[in-house]
Amino acid sequence: MKCFQVERGIIKLCAAAGELTQTLAQRFVQIAQESARQRGRFMVALSGGSTPKALFELLAQAEFANRISWHDTHIFWGDERCVPHQSDQSNYKMANEAFLSKVPIPASNIHPTVGQSDNPQRSAELYEASIKTIFNAQDSSSVCFDLILLGLGPEGHTASLFPGSPALLPNNCLVMPVYVEALKAYRITFTPTLINQSRHIIFMVSGAGKSDILPQVLEPGEILPAQFIYPIQGTLEWFVDEPAACKLDLTAASSL
Ligand code: 6PG
């Protein structure tokens, strides 16, 4: 793996998807252990889609699972589709099948959205209230995840923050319901406000299908949804593989 410092954080460039998954699993464990040691718990929000599935499956392997204090770990979702948790479209279902059902994490530490397929607005309100309660947060600005994992869509979306989304406008919400015209579907999503309060934000970007959008997102500016993500005090890391990074110009980036 090669590391580069760029304006939008640190790029961790891996040769292929296999190395990317292994390296990210190591980083996940490192943040989990650091968080549990320093604060007695590890608060993490997972991304959805297909990219993280291999990571989740690896985290279920003893090599990694045995290094995480699951009793201290609390799992949330940075976004969810407004479908039942039994649906193959559900981000909860994918993560539960890939690793949560295979590791000794207390069921009470797994915090999926509720009611998302019936009433997105109510579900988002409930999720935000639940997060504030679990974080024992007096106000929204004190909700600080230890880690938020994010993916990147081919048109620059992340979580369920799509181009033109009202969730990208300045607001004090932590969680919002959004109607995604391109998908003709509702989603529940963390807002940039919540994501940017995190200690560690990690984008996982893999495959040639992301090679056009990745350079656009890493350029200066705040046009694409993923460009609204920039931690206030935390770290921002981009775990990418060569196929996704093949159009990146890193000649000016400082190698770490
Ligand atoms: C979702 C995700 C979404 C995803 C990107 C990338 O619910 O779909 O949270 O933001 O991370 O669309 O998806 P892939 O990993 O499938 O390319």
Residues whose N, C-alpha, C, O or C-beta is under 5 A from the ligand:
A	BS01	6PG	S47 G48 G49 S50 T51 P52 D79 L150 G151 L152 G153 H157 T158 A159 S160
